[in-house]
Amino acid sequence: MRAILTILTLTALSTGAGFAADAKAGQVAYNTSCKSCHGADGTPNPAMAKALKVEIKDLKSPEVQSRSDADLKKVITDGQGKMHAIASITPAAADNVVAYVRTLKK
């Protein structure tokens, strides 16, 4: 019985690893849907900020990087302030975008 539980646990752990967010896929989605406002490297596009009359956060900043993954995903999927929800990004893709944003950390 112990051997069966061990095998099931190892199988579950190895299967779960396949569900980890993919930063490379997140970069593709980011470049398609986020880059025009947030810049290629997470630095806000000043022209877009001016046109929208809003302060766009630097995604590399400690302020953004200190937010939880769930918080960042919620902003992507639900929007916040003047930023509307990004309809072209599915919840799974949002996980990938969050993983990519984490790679921008200063």
Buried (B, 14 or more C-beta within 10 A) or exposed (E): EEEEEEEEEEEEEEEEEEEEBBBEBBBBBBEBBBBEBBBEEBBBBEEBBEEEEBEBBBBBBEEBBEBEBEEBBBBBBEEEEEBEBBEEBEEEBBBBBBBBBBEBEE
